Amino acid sequence: MSSECPQLGASLRCDHERVDACSPRDRAREEGALGELRRQPAPPGHGVARQLREQAQGALGELLRGFQSTDPQGGDAASGGSAAGRRHLRAGLVTALMRLILLLYAEARGLLAGAEGGGAPLARLFEELQEERRRGGDLGHRHGAWARVAALFRALLDRGPGGARGGLCDPDAHPFLDGRPSLSDGVLHRVLAALLAHDGAPVRYGELEVEHLGTLYEGLLAFDLEIAEGESMALLPSHAVVDLEALLALPGGERLARLEEVADLRLGARLAASVAAAGSVAELSQALARRASPRQPGRIARGTLYLQPGQLRRRAGSYYTPRDITRHVVERTLSPLLARAGGPPAADDILALAVCDPAMGSGAFLVEACRQLAAHLAAAWQRAGATPGLAPGEPPLRRAMALVAERCLYGVDLDPLAVDLARLSLWLVVQDADLPPSLLDGKLRCGDSLIGAERAEIGAFPAAAWTRGGHADAAGERRARRSLPRRAPARRSPARAEGASCDGVERVEEAPCDGVERAEGAPCDGPERAGGADQAALDAWMALWFWPSEGELEALAPGPAAFARYMAAAGDPADPRAAVSRRIAEERRFLHWELAFPGAFDRAEPGFDAVIGNPPWVAYVGRAAQPIAPEVFNLYLRRNPAFHGYRSLHGLFVHRAASLLRPGGRLGLVIPTSVSDLDGYRPTRRAHDALCAVDPDLPSFGSDAFEGVFQPCMGLLSTRLAPAPPRAAASASCWPLARSDLDGVSRRLLERLGALSPLPAALFGERGFQTSAEDAERIRRADVPVPPYTCPIREGTDVGELIARAPRHHVDRAGVKGRFRKDEDWKAVRLLIRQTARYPIAALSDGLPFRNSILAGFCDATWSEFALLCYLNSSPVRWWHYTRHRDAREGMPQVKIAHLRAIPAPPPARADLIGALDALGRELGPANAGLPAEARRHLDGVVANMLEMTEEERSCVARWAAATPLPRPDG
């Protein structure tokens, strides 16, 4: 894992040294279960999980084809004709596969002892099917094995947590999976073969950690269920399905572009010619046969359902968190809570903790918290010499894990199947037959962590709920306000300080009673009146934010005058408005935290002691923006101060998690590193910092911590502040990331240069042509102009070190119309600065147009373009840029205007050396031939003198420059 902390193990060791800074006697007492937990190596099952994930995805297709072939005319399998039917069928298929995986995991752990098959009934069933196949039996026409699987899973549920109703544990959720012997033995044999063997060797389920069940589930989320509109074919490398009939309808040359776009398939010259020349679907199929996916072999007939690698997982922002990251974040989060008594914690103190993951997925963070708290609990028993009554031979750690799961852990997720999986994961890791069946059902809930109300706010009509965007909505809100009687603002509770409303969120607008209006007959009397509010009332209030804005139900919408009557009838099963609110609550899965988790909120200082997790990473702006419903957008905008600037789901969760903490509580989240310093995330940081104080050394996990995700990530660790009087808004400064990559010389040089005044801001600007998706048709790669593409235009890869290469693209200038700059604007630019780079790379401009992958440099009375050219290309300046800016070292690097404007200028006493740079630039720049080695040494020496660098500092920069070569000319 690449990181600013190159190895997470080093960061973990630092944490252990900090936590273990206690007396030798205390350290000795912490040995045993806790010491063993800390010494655990990285789990060996990651490679097994990776193999199994690939094969499970193929098995999912086998299940789809198997169920579809048994019921082609109707029932659950054929209900895929509608979008809702396809979603339900897909959920059923994933459920079926996860049940099989869970059974195989339980077999490997010995949890099916006493079951038919000697504790390994699935393995035994597979052997029977194998033997029948060897004897020549026709498994395709046999049915019965699937009913045995369904009965086995029901037996497992009888031993595990009861009452779960997410689908995974609910026999009624997908009737076609349970009991009906419709799946042939041949299909089940192929599915089990995929799950039990890899390259002829058995899959080692015993090496899997329970967290790996989550990564298997999330891997299955990578597929959408679609229906073939024309005869189709699945192709490597992405296993994407391509409509052959639609492909045939394209001109030959465009077929190759479509294959690359849809299936990421690039063909050699011979195959490309065959595809372009194909005159029928059969010829296309034959040409592509060598690229056919083994997961869906052959052609897919029109009207057939198929699995398509899709956007569902990316839209959900759902990714498996590696065990070393969960372990690190959980330990950093919990350690201050466990040490706040000044010594090792007592057993009662540990069991009094309430730990929540508000986006728990399959429960990886809760499982890790269970392990760590249980280890501390077992150590506390050992110190006290008093262990609760154990069954003969029962390990203390197992009893400790059961107690921690029972008393300390809470979780929420929007996906009901993930909630089921989290319940089973905790049950499997605890492995305690005495675990109360009702326990996990009440503490791991299905709901929307971001959408819910508090008792204290529901006595007020939410006028802001009716603003869905646009002038008409704004006018409607103004009318609603005018129709309300004038009342004085309510007296605020001292606990609701710092601009927070009763649900802990900062209001965007000034309004009586925390941004809501009081209706006639509904006085602003706060929690006293609403203290007995039930689920129906909270649902009814929240439903107003999602009330249909058109159709027959719009007429039922309760206005301010009818608000009190609407709320009074919230629990009336015969009231039509109450029926609407109930339906909305069920569809949106409202979660009202006070009601959902009374154990954490019905105490003197309400809230959780710790909130942990890896919330979904979903952006609502930018190139990766995901769609969002207007009513949801409005709700977030009005009720969550983090939903401004760069709006994101993870930003919303940062504030939600902070607001759920009690004073002194700890926050531990995994989030994109960009939240720590990008200006667009300033509202997120401000919303967090108004509630919590960040730790001084936040860990950075690098850009490849998550498989398949090229996104730098970090751990956000902070402590909830005590209530305080209202104060000015937090500054939203950048959050401090740990920098274990810096030695003392580098750290001092970075601090010293950072204290210098920056270069004048006017030296840098944006002039590049901002292209859109439509502009792809107006720009062609060609070394010479070909009408109408006659205007040369540069891009970032055309800029090298003191080299402006000839443009390799031409633009149809008439096609882009008024969006193209005038010639004098391009000629005013003095320098071209490559944007897609880890440090400045600059060349003199010749006045030609360029795209927005190039930034513009200018000159002033002090800095000529020649002096600035040399300064930007010098090793000391590049070292400073690379070392100072986190996004230069990680992810997809870009040189930004703000970066350039932060470059330190030389001290005034050394400004006279700018003339030497000017002379060197006049000699080298116009030659447009790069920077020879001898000239580089001279240039770096001049700049080092300007910046008053010591010999140690010069050596530090020289070592960095030797290890950090320039990018290739082609990118």
Stockholm file with secondary structure:
# STOCKHOLM 1.0

chainA/1-971         MSSECPQLGASLRCDHERVDACSPRDRAREEGALGELRRQPAPPGHGVARQLREQAQGALGELLRGFQSTDPQGGDAASGGSAAGRRHLRAGLVTALMRLILLLYAEARGLLAGAEGGGAPLARLFEELQEERRRGGDLGHRHGAWARVAALFRALLDRGPGGARGGLCDPDAHPFLDGRPSLSDGVLHRVLAALLAHDGAPVRYGELEVEHLGTLYEGLLAFDLEIAEGESMALLPSHAVVDLEALLALPGGERLARLEEVADLRLGARLAASVAAAGSVAELSQALARRASPRQPGRIARGTLYLQPGQLRRRAGSYYTPRDITRHVVERTLSPLLARAGGPPAADDILALAVCDPAMGSGAFLVEACRQLAAHLAAAWQRAGATPGLAPGEPPLRRAMALVAERCLYGVDLDPLAVDLARLSLWLVVQDADLPPSLLDGKLRCGDSLIGAERAEIGAFPAAAWTRGGHADAAGERRARRSLPRRAPARRSPARAEGASCDGVERVEEAPCDGVERAEGAPCDGPERAGGADQAALDAWMALWFWPSEGELEALAPGPAAFARYMAAAGDPADPRAAVSRRIAEERRFLHWELAFPGAFDRAEPGFDAVIGNPPWVAYVGRAAQPIAPEVFNLYLRRNPAFHGYRSLHGLFVHRAASLLRPGGRLGLVIPTSVSDLDGYRPTRRAHDALCAVDPDLPSFGSDAFEGVFQPCMGLLSTRLAPAPPRAAASASCWPLARSDLDGVSRRLLERLGALSPLPAALFGERGFQTSAEDAERIRRADVPVPPYTCPIREGTDVGELIARAPRHHVDRAGVKGRFRKDEDWKAVRLLIRQTARYPIAALSDGLPFRNSILAGFCDATWSEFALLCYLNSSPVRWWHYTRHRDAREGMPQVKIAHLRAIPAPPPARADLIGALDALGRELGPANAGLPAEARRHLDGVVANMLEMTEEERSCVARWAAATPLPRPDG
#=GR chainA/1-971 SS CCCSSSCHHHHHHHHHHHHTCSCHHHHHHTTTHHHHHHHCCCCTTHHHHHHHHHHHHHHHHHHHHHHHHHCSSSHHHHGGGSHHHHHHHHHHHHHHHHHHHHHHHHHHTTTTTTSTTTTCHHHHHHHHHHHHHHTTCCGGGCBCHHHHHHHHHHHHHHHSCCSCCSSSSCTTTCGGGTTCTTSBHHHHHHHHHHHHEETTEECCGGGCCTTHHHHHHHHHTTEEEEECSSCEEEETTTTEEEEHHHHHTSCHHHHHHHHHHHHCCCCCHHHHHHHHHCCSHHHHHHHTGGGBCTTSCSEECTTCEEEEECSHHHHHTCCCCCHHHHHHHHHHHHHHHHHTTSSSCCHHHHHTCCEEETTCTTTHHHHHHHHHHHHHHHHHHHHHTCCCCCCTTCCHHHHHHHHHHHHTEEEEESCHHHHHHHHHHHHHHHCCTTSCHHHHHHHEEESBTTSCCCGGGTTSBCGGGGCCSSHHHHHHHHHHHHTSCCCCCCCCCTTSCTTBCTTSCBCSSCCHHHHCBCCTTCCCCTHHHHTTCCHHHHHHHHHGGGCCSSSGGGGGCCCGGGHHHHHHTTTCTTCHHHHHHHHHHHHHTBCCHHHHCHHHHSSSSCSEEEEEECCCCCBSSSTTCCCCCHHHHHHHHHHCTTSSSSCBHHHHHHHHHHHTEEEEEEEEEEEEGGGGTCGGGHHHHHHHHTTEEECSSBCEEESCSSTTCCCCEEEEEEEECCCCCCCCCCCCCCCCBCCTTCCHHHHHHHHHHHTSCBCCGGGEECCSBCCCGGGGGTEEECSSCBTTBCEEEBCGGGEETTEECCCCEEECHHHHGGGSCCHHHHHTCCEEEESSSSSCCEEECCSCCBBTTEEEECCCSSCCHHHHHHHHTSHHHHHHHHHHCHHHHSSSCCCCHHHHTTSBCCCGGGGGGHHHHHHHHHHHTTTTSCCCHHHHHHHHHHHHHHTTCCHHHHHHHHHHHHHSCCCCTTC
#=GC SS_cons         CCCSSSCHHHHHHHHHHHHTCSCHHHHHHTTTHHHHHHHCCCCTTHHHHHHHHHHHHHHHHHHHHHHHHHCSSSHHHHGGGSHHHHHHHHHHHHHHHHHHHHHHHHHHTTTTTTSTTTTCHHHHHHHHHHHHHHTTCCGGGCBCHHHHHHHHHHHHHHHSCCSCCSSSSCTTTCGGGTTCTTSBHHHHHHHHHHHHEETTEECCGGGCCTTHHHHHHHHHTTEEEEECSSCEEEETTTTEEEEHHHHHTSCHHHHHHHHHHHHCCCCCHHHHHHHHHCCSHHHHHHHTGGGBCTTSCSEECTTCEEEEECSHHHHHTCCCCCHHHHHHHHHHHHHHHHHTTSSSCCHHHHHTCCEEETTCTTTHHHHHHHHHHHHHHHHHHHHHTCCCCCCTTCCHHHHHHHHHHHHTEEEEESCHHHHHHHHHHHHHHHCCTTSCHHHHHHHEEESBTTSCCCGGGTTSBCGGGGCCSSHHHHHHHHHHHHTSCCCCCCCCCTTSCTTBCTTSCBCSSCCHHHHCBCCTTCCCCTHHHHTTCCHHHHHHHHHGGGCCSSSGGGGGCCCGGGHHHHHHTTTCTTCHHHHHHHHHHHHHTBCCHHHHCHHHHSSSSCSEEEEEECCCCCBSSSTTCCCCCHHHHHHHHHHCTTSSSSCBHHHHHHHHHHHTEEEEEEEEEEEEGGGGTCGGGHHHHHHHHTTEEECSSBCEEESCSSTTCCCCEEEEEEEECCCCCCCCCCCCCCCCBCCTTCCHHHHHHHHHHHTSCBCCGGGEECCSBCCCGGGGGTEEECSSCBTTBCEEEBCGGGEETTEECCCCEEECHHHHGGGSCCHHHHHTCCEEEESSSSSCCEEECCSCCBBTTEEEECCCSSCCHHHHHHHHTSHHHHHHHHHHCHHHHSSSCCCCHHHHTTSBCCCGGGGGGHHHHHHHHHHHTTTTSCCCHHHHHHHHHHHHHHTTCCHHHHHHHHHHHHHSCCCCTTC
//
